[in-house]
Amino acid sequence: MQLVDWIVLSVTLLFIVLYGAWKTRGSKNVEDYIKGGNESKWWTIGLSVMATQASAITFLSTPGQAFHSGMGFVQFYFGLPIAMVIICLVFIPIYHRLKVYTAYEYLEGRFDQKTRTLTAILFLIQRGLAAGITIFAPAIILSAVLGWDLITLNIIIGVLVIIYTVSGGTKAVSVTQKQQMAVIFAGMFVAFYLILQYLPDDITFTKALEIAGASDKMKVLDFSWDLNNRYTVWTGILGGTFLMLSYFGTDQSQVQRYLSGKSLRESQLGLIFNGLLKVPMQFFILLVGVMVFVFYQFNPSPLNFNPKSGEAIANSNLETIEQYIKLEEEHRFIEGRKKALIFEGLTPENVAQIQEFNEQDKVLKEEAKTIISKVDPLVETNDKDYVFIHFILNNLPKGLIGLLLAVILSAAMSSTASELNALGGTTAIDLYKRNTKIEYSEEHYVKMSKWFTLGWGILAILVACIADLFDNLIQLVNIIGSIFYGNVLGIFLLAFFIKFVKGNAVFIAAIITQLIIIGVWYIDWLPYLWLNALGCGLVMLLAILIQSTSKEN
């Protein structure tokens, strides 16, 4: 990080924070603060929806996912366009007709207050945890760059988001997200262009794809029914559709984005825009990760991308250092042989040898992880989330390092802002206002929404401070969502389509379902994407059975 990088990073982030706070100051009523005055155009809604989902984790973890596992992760998003069409036809018209502030308001009219409260609480739990992770992800990056402790960084990032989110509410979130998405798209295209420029002169883009394909990085579609495989066409279309329906249709952090639409049509167009652009965007981000993999076929790469692992080894005993150095030498030998084979030509024999060398390299990396864990159990050996940032810090020119860090932090701020905005609004409307017997003024509820937003911001910072790396951060966020989303989606589908089911049956079924889903996840019986379909189907089935045997029927 040079002075120019600090200037680019600081100016970009401060402009977004200050502009968002200034542009949307002075909300006087709940409709302005929570629904943005219903002034948003379709492109603002589309970008805001996309920015809410595309957190720093997307730009931090996804390239690393592609580096290690290839393009198959894009299948996770195959259900998204299907979900967008269903939400536009079913969910949005109901929300707009009833003029609700939150998705959970509708459930009280359809069922009862306790079902509304339970569903809102399920949202608050999972989204509160996710907000902490979206703060924690970029803190890891800056920790590697600055050498600061994670707690300090979590507080700094959280406070930046809290400033304009508390100040301007939904409108501030929407205004800043357009700028953040502009920074994000610009930064990722620049990174992609530079990676291609850094490849050897005779390696074209087409040749780079062939090189990636030789290492099985370009396998996009998997039609197998293997439940041990997390990402297949079927998990994407079936499990992904349920997850996306739950997330975009019932998660207030997304619902609040399109409830701010100027009209029903603007909200629907915004979601369709997101549905058309999201899968290509994720494909492109994965492709960036694959190109980083190709780059490291011609340039040295570390055994482990986490810089803390190198520090741990350097501070260990001589025997361990020598053992690790031996692994590094074998790793470099494999890199050299693969590079020679690529230049010789990707004949079937050479491709087979490259894949054999890849397997040997995986074994070396696992051995390295074992050594690192023995030296310092606190060092995270899973390095997927460090791959892209390692490339940025070690290869990009001055100024562009600051831009790419601004990309990742802008994504973190945009996603976290939406989450805090929704958490504060849901707490104020679904819990506080609904359960307060005294009727207060509009200014009072705006003030309480701000206090609740601040409170959730502080809680998210605390979650970030105790968070730790999982198998992959982007997977962790989706796992948390999958544990709760299916249940919530099932409640909404019952409300929309199964008219004879009443509130008591749904309430009991939802509690039972949530306990079962947590148990299934804990024993690791199903891939997490299938939890969405299981939770949705289970709560609907139980509610129907309970209602059918009830005296209320």
N, C-alpha and C positions, 0 to 999 in steps of 0.2 A: 504494500500500500504506500503510494507516494502522495505528496501534497495535493496534486491535481485529483487523485482518486478521492481523497477526503473532501475536497471542495465539491466535486460532482455528487458524491453521496449525500453530503450535508445539505447542499442547496436543494436537491431534488426532494428529500424527505421534509425539510422545513417548509418548503413552498406548499407541498400538499397539505401539511398539517395546518399552517396559518391560513391558507386560502380557503380550506374547508370550514374552519372556524369562523372566518370573516364573512364568507359568502352566505352562510345560513344562520347567522346570529339572530336571536330575538324571536323564537317560536313562542306564540302566546297561547295556543290551544293544542289539545291532544291530537287533533287531526293533522295539524302542521308537523308536530314533533314525531308522531309515530307513522303517519301515512304520507309525510312529505307534501301535504296539501293537495294530493292527487294531481300532480302536475307533470309527472314523468312521461316522456315520449318512449316509443318502443325501443329505439336504439339505446337509450339510457337504461331501460329495464334490462335489455339483453346483456349489455356490458356489465351491469351491476350484478345480475344473476351469475354470470360467468366469473366475475371477480370474487364473488362470495365463495364459490366452490374452489377456485384456483388459488389456494393459499400458498404460502412459502414452501410448504411441504411438496406441492406439485412441482415446483421448479428446483427444489433441492433433492427430492427423493426419486422422482420419475426418471431423470437421466441416469441415475445410479442403478435403478431397477433395470433399465434397458442395457446398460453396460454389462451387468451380470447375467441377465436372463433373456435379453432380446426384446422384440416388439410385441410379444404375446400379451403383455399387460393391457394393450389397447382394447382387447376383447371385453375387459371390465366395463367399458362404456357403451357397448353395443345396445344395451337396453335403454339408453338415454333418449334417443329420438322417439321411441315408442312411448315412453313415459311422458314426454313433452306433449304429444298429440292427445293422450288420454287426459292429462291435466287441463289442457286448453278446452277440451270438450265437456269435461265433468266438473272439475274442481273450481276453476276460475269463475264460470258463470254463477255458481252457487255463492261463492264468497262475495262477488260484486253485487248480486241481487240483495243479499242480506246486509251489505255495507258493514261488514265486520272489521274490527281492528286487528284481531288475531284469528288464526285458523280454529282455535279451540273454543271461541265464542259460539260457533255453529253447533258444537256438540252439546251445549247446555239446552239449546232450543230443541234439539232432536232427542236427547236422552235426559240428562239431569245435571245438576251442578257438580256432584261428586265425580262424575265421569269426565266433565270438563277439567276439573281440578287435577284429577289423576293424570290425564293426558298431558296437561301443561307441565306437571311436575316431572313426568318422564322426559319431556323435551328439555326442561331446565337441567336435569341431571346430565344427560348425554351431551348437550351442547355446552354446558359449563365446563365439562372435562375437555371437550374438543377445543374450546377457546384457549385453554391453558397450553395445549399441545401446539396450536398455531403460533403462540408466542414463543414457546420453547424451541421450535425448529430453527428460526433465524438466529436465535441466541447461540445455538451451536456454531453457526457459521462465524459470527463475530467473535466468539470465544477463540476459534482457531486463528482468526486474523489478528485480533488485538491481544490475546493472551489474558483477557479479563476473565473474572469468574462469572459463571452462568447466572448467579443470582442478581448481580449488578445489571447484567444485560437484560434479563427478563424484566426487571423493574423499568429500565429505560425504554424498552420497546413498548411495554404495556402502558406506560404513562403517555407516550406520544399518541397512541391510538385513543386513549381515554379523553385527551384534551378536546379533539374535534368531535368525537362521537357524543360525548356528554353535552357539548356546546350546541350542536346543530341537529342532532337526532338523525332521522332517516334521510332527510334532504342532504345533510352533510356527508353521509355515507355514499349516497348516489353521486353527488358532485365530485367527490374525491376519487371514486372508483373509475370514472372515465379517464382521469389523468393517470391513475395507476395502471390501467390496462394499456394506455398508450406507451408508457415507460416499459411495461412488461413485453409487449410485442416488439418494440424497437430493440430492446436488449437481447431477446432471444434470436431474432433474425441476424443481428450483428455477430453474436456468438457462433451461429451456424455458418455464416459466411467465412469467418476467420478460421474455423476448424478446417474447412475445405481448402483455404489458402495455405494452411500449415502442412498439408499433406505433400508428399514428394511430387515433383513436377509432372511425372508421367501417371500419377494416380488421379484419374477423373472421378467425378461423382458416381458414375456408373460402375467404375472399377471398385470404388470404395464400398458400394452396395454388394458387389460380388465377394469382396474380402470379408465383409460382415456375414454374408450368407454362408461362407465356408466354415464359420464358427457357430452356425445355427442361430445367429442373432436376428435374422430376417423372417423367421417363422411367425407369421401373424395369426394364422387360424389353426386352432386345435379342435377337432370335432369329437375327441374321445369323451367317454362317459366316466373317466377315472375320477372318483371323488377326492383322491389325494392331490389332484391337480387343481390348484386354485383358479387358474385362468384358462377357460375354454370358451368356445362359442356359446355353449349351453349355459354355463354359469353367468356369462355376460348378458345373454338375452333373457333368461329366466330370473336368476338371482339379481342381475343388474337392473332389470326392469322394476322389480319390487323395491330395490334399494332406492332407485331414482324417483319412483312414484312417492315413496315415503319422504325422501329428502326434499324434493321440489314441491310436493303436494301438501305435506303436513308439517314440515320443519319451518318454524316461524322466521328463522334467519333468511329463508328463501321466499316464503309467502309474503313477508313484509316488503320484499323488493318489488313484486308485481302488484301488490295491493296499492302501491303508490302511483299506479298507472292512471293516465288522464281519462281513460275509458276502458271498457272491456276489450275492445279491439286492440288497443295499444298494449295491454297486458299480454294478450294472446300472441301478438306479433313478436313481442319481446322474448317470450319463451320459445317460440318457433325459431327465432334467430339464434338463440342459445343452442337449441337442438341441432341446427344445421352446422354450427361452427365448432361446437365442443369436441366432437370426435376427431375432426381434422387437426384441431389444436393439440389434443393429447397425442395424436399420431406424430405430429411435428416435434413435440417435446421429447418423445421417445426416440425419434430419429436423431435428434441432437445427441442423446446419450449413446446411440449406436455409432455415430460419427466420432464421438470421444473415444469409444472402443477402438475404432479404426486408427485414430491418431496414435493411440498407445501401442499399435502394432509396429509402428516405426519409431517410437520414442520410448525411453525407459519409463517404467511405471513402478511404484513401490509395491512391496508385498502386501501392505495394508495402507489404505489411504488416510486413515485417521492419524493425524500428526502426533497425537498423544501416545500412540503405540510405539513410535520411534523413540520418544522421550523415555518411555518405560523401559525399553530394551537398553538404551544408553546408560540408564541408572542402575542396571542389574549387575550381577557378578560376571566375571570374565568367561566362565564356562557357558553361560547363557548367551552372552554376546557372540561368542564364537559359533555356537549352534545356530543362532539366527543369521549370522553372516553366511554360513554355509548354505542355508535355505535361499538367501538372496542371490548367491552365486548360481545356484541351480535355476532360480527364477530368471536371471539374466541370460543364462545359456539357452533356456527354452525360448525366451523372447528373440534371441539372435537366430535360432533355428527356424522359428516361425517366419521371421522377416525374410530370411533367405529363401524359404519355400514360396512365399508370396511373390518375390521377384522372379523366381524360376518359372512361375506360372501355376494357375489353379487347376492343375490336372486332377482327375479323380484320386490318383495315388497321393499327390501332395495334400489335397483336401483331407484325406483320411489321416495323414500324418499330423496335419495341423490340429485336427480334432483330438487325436491321441495326445499331443502336447498340451492341449487345453485341459484335458482330464488330469494329466500329471501336474499341471500348474495349480489346479483346484486342490489337489492333495497337499501341495506345498503351502498353499494359503491356509488350509485348515490346520496344518502343523504349526504355522506361524501364529494363528489365533490361539492355539493351545498354549504355546510358549508365553504369549503376551498375557493371557489370563492367569497363568501361574505367577508371573512377575508382579502383575497388578490387577487383581480381580475387578477393580473399579473402572478400568479402561474398557471402553466399548470396542469389541473386536469386529462387530458387523459394520463394515465400512461403506455400505451402499450410499448412505446419505452424505458421504464425504467426497465421492468421486468427482462430481461436477465442480464443487468449490475448489478442489485440488487443481483441476485443470485451469479454472479461472485465475487463481492466485499465482500459478507458476508459468502461465503461457500468454495471457492477454497483455496488450500494451498498456501504458499509463493512461489513465482516464477511463478506459473501458472496464477496468477492474471495479472502479467506483460505480460505473453504470450497471454492471451485472449484479453487484451487491444491492444497488438501489432497486433493481428488478425484484430480487428475492424479498427484500424488506417491504417494498410496495405491495407485493402479493400478501405478505403477512399482515400488513396493516389493513388492507381492504377486506380480507376474510375475517379478521378479528373484530373489525369495526362492525360488520354486519351481525356477527354473533352477539357482541355486547349490546348493540342496538335492539336486537330481537329479545335477548334475555331480559333487559330492562323493561321493554314494552310489555312482554308477557307477564312478568311479575307484577307490573303496575295494573294492567287491565284484568288479567285472569285471576290473580290472587288478591291483590290489595283492594282495588276498586270494587270487585265483586263481593268481597267479604267484609267491606266497611259499611256499617249501617248509616253513617252520616254522609250526606251528599255534599261534597266539597266543590269548589270552583274549578274551572278549567286550568287556571294557573297552578292550583295546588297539585293536580294530577301530572301536569308537565314537570313540576318541581320534583315530585316523587319519582317520576320516570327517570329523571336525571340522577337522582340519588341511587335508585336501583341499578342503573347502568354503571355508575361509579363503583357500587358494591360488587357487582359481577366482574368488573374490570380488576378490582383488587383480588377477588377470589381466583380469577384466571391467572394472575401473576403468581399467586401462591401455588396453584396447580403446576404451573410451569417450573417453579422452583424445586418441586419434588418429583418432576417427571424424569424419565430415563428413556434411553433409546430402546425401541422394540426391534423386532425383525426388520422393520422398515417403517418409517414414520407415516408414510402415506397409507400403509396397510393398517397401522394402529388406529388412525382416525376412522377408517372405514369399518374396522372391527367394532369400535365403540358404537358407531352408528347402527351397524347390523344387529347388535344386541337389543336395541330399543326400537328401531324403525319399523320392523315388521309388525310388531304389536300395535303401534300407533296407526300404521296404515290400515290394518285390519279393522280397527275401531271406526275409522273414517268410511271404509267400504261398507261396513254394517250400517252406518248412518245414511249413506247414500242409497243403498240398494235393498237392504233387508228390513223392510218397514215394520214387521211385526215384533222385532227384537226391541226390548225396553232397556232402560238404564241400569237396573240392578243386575241383569244378566250380563251385560257388557262389562260392568265394573268388576264383577267376580271373575269373569273369563279373562280380563286383562291382567289381573293380579296373578292368577294361576299361570297364564302364558308367560309372563315376565320371569317368574321363578323357574319355569321349565327351560326357557331359552338360556338363562344364565347358567343353569346346570349343564345343558348340552354344550355350550361354549366351553365351560370349565373342563369337561372331560374330553374335549376336542373330538367330538363324534362326527361333526360335519365341517366342511370348509365354511368360513364365516359368511360368504355371500349367500349360502343356502339358508342361513338363519333368518334372512328377511322373508323368504317364501314360507318357511316353517312357522315363524311367528305370526305372519298374516293369516295363513290358513288355520292355524291352531286357535287363535282368538275368535275367529269367525265360527268355527265348528263348535267350540265350547259354549259360546254365547247362544248359538241356535239350540244346542242340546239343553242348556240350562233354562232358556226361555220356554222350550217345548214341554219341560217337566214342571214348570213353575205354575203356581196357582194363579199368578198374574195373567197367564196366557188365556 
